Amino acid sequence: MSEKSSPKDQSISLYKSVSASYSLLIPFIILFIVDIILISVLYLSPRYPLSVLFAPPIRKLWGSQFLHYPMNFMLLPKLFYYARLVSSFYFWSLFNGCFYMST
């Protein structure tokens, strides 16, 4: 029977795996960059250049009060959650497809 390894041993094993092949981090780095872009766009959505595209759906679904100062920050986590669901589904499907095509 094999003994269970401690969390410290698992951390060391993970560190060795990642340091041996940095390509393991590429999907996570791409998703991190996409998340930064998403939160930036959603934060700026009530302002002029982006409000042309984002204001009508926000106004229709949640009301015009969510386009102004205190309430726009109340809606931001919900919008980011929905955007993250879509982006995660799309990018993880893409990464899985690329992985299976390469093997």
GROMACS elastic network, one bead per residue, 0.5 to 0.9 nm:
[ bonds ]
;  ai    aj funct       b0    kb
    2     5     6  0.88722   500
    5     8     6  0.80536   500
    5     9     6  0.60631   500
    5    10     6  0.66732   500
    6     9     6  0.52471   500
    6    10     6  0.63703   500
    6    11     6  0.87022   500
    7    11     6  0.60791   500
    7    12     6  0.85951   500
    8    11     6  0.50656   500
    8    12     6  0.62549   500
    8    13     6  0.86092   500
    9    12     6  0.51027   500
    9    13     6  0.61285   500
    9    14     6  0.85929   500
   10    13     6  0.50140   500
   10    14     6  0.61185   500
   10    15     6  0.85717   500
   11    14     6  0.50610   500
   11    15     6  0.61203   500
   11    16     6  0.85922   500
   12    15     6  0.50452   500
   12    16     6  0.61614   500
   12    17     6  0.86136   500
   13    16     6  0.51427   500
   13    17     6  0.62067   500
   13    18     6  0.87091   500
   14    17     6  0.50977   500
   14    18     6  0.61990   500
   14    19     6  0.85032   500
   15    18     6  0.52426   500
   15    19     6  0.59789   500
   15    20     6  0.84217   500
   16    19     6  0.51519   500
   16    20     6  0.59926   500
   16    21     6  0.86709   500
   17    20     6  0.51909   500
   17    21     6  0.64026   500
   17    22     6  0.84967   500
   17    24     6  0.85141   500
   18    21     6  0.52330   500
   18    22     6  0.55608   500
   18    23     6  0.80349   500
   18    24     6  0.64362   500
   18    25     6  0.73787   500
   19    22     6  0.60386   500
   21    24     6  0.61581   500
   21    25     6  0.83548   500
   22    25     6  0.56630   500
   22    26     6  0.73474   500
   23    26     6  0.53423   500
   23    27     6  0.82599   500
   24    27     6  0.71795   500
   24    28     6  0.81705   500
   25    28     6  0.53881   500
   25    29     6  0.61436   500
   25    30     6  0.86798   500
   26    29     6  0.51272   500
   26    30     6  0.61310   500
   26    31     6  0.85998   500
   27    30     6  0.51542   500
   27    31     6  0.61539   500
   27    32     6  0.85353   500
   27    91     6  0.83387   500
   27    92     6  0.80593   500
   27    95     6  0.70068   500
   28    31     6  0.51028   500
   28    32     6  0.60346   500
   28    33     6  0.86553   500
   29    33     6  0.62572   500
   29    34     6  0.86300   500
   30    33     6  0.51905   500
   30    34     6  0.62142   500
   30    35     6  0.86265   500
   30    91     6  0.87127   500
   31    35     6  0.60771   500
   31    36     6  0.86245   500
   31    87     6  0.82062   500
   31    88     6  0.74525   500
   31    91     6  0.74168   500
   31    92     6  0.87596   500
   32    35     6  0.50795   500
   32    36     6  0.62831   500
   32    37     6  0.87384   500
   33    36     6  0.51041   500
   33    37     6  0.62927   500
   33    38     6  0.86038   500
   34    37     6  0.51200   500
   34    38     6  0.60824   500
   34    39     6  0.86846   500
   34    84     6  0.89255   500
   34    87     6  0.77722   500
   35    39     6  0.61203   500
   35    40     6  0.84454   500
   35    80     6  0.86177   500
   35    83     6  0.88257   500
   35    84     6  0.70823   500
   35    87     6  0.82942   500
   36    39     6  0.53652   500
   36    40     6  0.61386   500
   36    41     6  0.86341   500
   37    40     6  0.51323   500
   37    41     6  0.61172   500
   37    42     6  0.85540   500
   38    41     6  0.52149   500
   38    42     6  0.60851   500
   38    43     6  0.84499   500
   38    80     6  0.71616   500
   38    83     6  0.71665   500
   38    84     6  0.78197   500
   38    87     6  0.89437   500
   39    42     6  0.50876   500
   39    43     6  0.59170   500
   39    44     6  0.85203   500
   39    76     6  0.82746   500
   39    79     6  0.89106   500
   39    80     6  0.63677   500
   39    83     6  0.88530   500
   40    43     6  0.50877   500
   40    44     6  0.62016   500
   40    45     6  0.84916   500
   41    44     6  0.51613   500
   41    45     6  0.58925   500
   41    50     6  0.77062   500
   42    46     6  0.81154   500
   42    50     6  0.88585   500
   42    54     6  0.85458   500
   42    76     6  0.68442   500
   42    79     6  0.72294   500
   42    80     6  0.70803   500
   42    83     6  0.89771   500
   43    46     6  0.74693   500
   43    47     6  0.86982   500
   43    72     6  0.83430   500
   43    73     6  0.81136   500
   43    76     6  0.69210   500
   44    47     6  0.55211   500
   44    48     6  0.84407   500
   44    49     6  0.86056   500
   44    50     6  0.67472   500
   44    51     6  0.80402   500
   45    48     6  0.78235   500
   45    49     6  0.80469   500
   45    50     6  0.50029   500
   45    51     6  0.52545   500
   45    52     6  0.86112   500
   45    53     6  0.80892   500
   45    54     6  0.58059   500
   45    55     6  0.70927   500
   45    67     6  0.83364   500
   46    49     6  0.87225   500
   46    50     6  0.68246   500
   46    52     6  0.87319   500
   46    54     6  0.72384   500
   46    55     6  0.63309   500
   46    66     6  0.85894   500
   46    67     6  0.53470   500
   46    68     6  0.72438   500
   46    72     6  0.77632   500
   47    50     6  0.60159   500
   47    51     6  0.53196   500
   47    52     6  0.86196   500
   47    55     6  0.88234   500
   47    67     6  0.86036   500
   48    52     6  0.66764   500
   49    52     6  0.62590   500
   49    53     6  0.80999   500
   50    53     6  0.55747   500
   50    54     6  0.61116   500
   50    55     6  0.78679   500
   51    56     6  0.78878   500
   51    67     6  0.88414   500
   52    55     6  0.60780   500
   52    56     6  0.74788   500
   53    56     6  0.69291   500
   53    57     6  0.81250   500
   54    57     6  0.59534   500
   54    58     6  0.64206   500
   54    59     6  0.86801   500
   55    58     6  0.51816   500
   55    59     6  0.58528   500
   55    60     6  0.84369   500
   55    64     6  0.82663   500
   55    67     6  0.70744   500
   56    59     6  0.50737   500
   56    60     6  0.60164   500
   56    61     6  0.85552   500
   56    64     6  0.88825   500
   57    60     6  0.50295   500
   57    61     6  0.59444   500
   57    62     6  0.81855   500
   58    61     6  0.53227   500
   58    62     6  0.56025   500
   58    63     6  0.65180   500
   58    64     6  0.72271   500
   58    66     6  0.72461   500
   58    67     6  0.74175   500
   59    62     6  0.56908   500
   59    65     6  0.79065   500
   59    66     6  0.73800   500
   59    67     6  0.73936   500
   60    63     6  0.58723   500
   60    64     6  0.77867   500
   62    65     6  0.80152   500
   62    66     6  0.67513   500
   62    75     6  0.86471   500
   63    66     6  0.60803   500
   63    67     6  0.79620   500
   64    67     6  0.55225   500
   64    68     6  0.76298   500
   65    68     6  0.57359   500
   65    69     6  0.85244   500
   65    70     6  0.87709   500
   65    71     6  0.64258   500
   65    72     6  0.77153   500
   66    69     6  0.77695   500
   66    70     6  0.79313   500
   66    73     6  0.80628   500
   66    74     6  0.77719   500
   66    75     6  0.67124   500
   67    70     6  0.89219   500
   67    71     6  0.71016   500
   67    72     6  0.54369   500
   68    71     6  0.60814   500
   68    72     6  0.56257   500
   68    73     6  0.87816   500
   69    72     6  0.56464   500
   69    73     6  0.71886   500
   70    73     6  0.59839   500
   70    74     6  0.70983   500
   71    75     6  0.65459   500
   71    76     6  0.87978   500
   72    75     6  0.52745   500
   72    76     6  0.62387   500
   73    76     6  0.50624   500
   73    77     6  0.75864   500
   74    77     6  0.69441   500
   74    78     6  0.80235   500
   75    78     6  0.54834   500
   75    79     6  0.62802   500
   75    80     6  0.86778   500
   76    79     6  0.51646   500
   76    80     6  0.60385   500
   76    81     6  0.85141   500
   77    80     6  0.50468   500
   77    81     6  0.60301   500
   77    82     6  0.87071   500
   78    81     6  0.50368   500
   78    82     6  0.63793   500
   78    83     6  0.86591   500
   79    82     6  0.52416   500
   79    83     6  0.61329   500
   79    84     6  0.84298   500
   80    83     6  0.50150   500
   80    84     6  0.58017   500
   80    85     6  0.84396   500
   81    84     6  0.50939   500
   81    85     6  0.62048   500
   81    86     6  0.88276   500
   82    85     6  0.51684   500
   82    86     6  0.65250   500
   82    87     6  0.87736   500
   83    86     6  0.52682   500
   83    87     6  0.61449   500
   83    88     6  0.84370   500
   84    87     6  0.50656   500
   84    88     6  0.57196   500
   84    89     6  0.82304   500
   85    88     6  0.52955   500
   85    89     6  0.60544   500
   85    90     6  0.85434   500
   86    89     6  0.52701   500
   86    90     6  0.61596   500
   86    91     6  0.86110   500
   87    90     6  0.51040   500
   87    91     6  0.59314   500
   87    92     6  0.82555   500
   88    91     6  0.52766   500
   88    92     6  0.57151   500
   88    93     6  0.80840   500
   89    92     6  0.55259   500
   89    93     6  0.59925   500
   89    94     6  0.85016   500
   90    93     6  0.53167   500
   90    94     6  0.61933   500
   90    95     6  0.87400   500
   91    95     6  0.60383   500
   91    96     6  0.85018   500
   92    96     6  0.60219   500
   92    97     6  0.84242   500
   93    96     6  0.51298   500
   93    97     6  0.60964   500
   93    98     6  0.85920   500
   94    97     6  0.50794   500
   94    98     6  0.61652   500
   94    99     6  0.85743   500
   95    98     6  0.50804   500
   95    99     6  0.60995   500
   95   100     6  0.86597   500
   96   100     6  0.61711   500
   96   101     6  0.85016   500
   97   100     6  0.52354   500
   97   101     6  0.60646   500
   97   102     6  0.85809   500
   98   101     6  0.51145   500
   98   102     6  0.61641   500
   98   103     6  0.88310   500
   99   102     6  0.52518   500
   99   103     6  0.64965   500
  100   103     6  0.53266   500
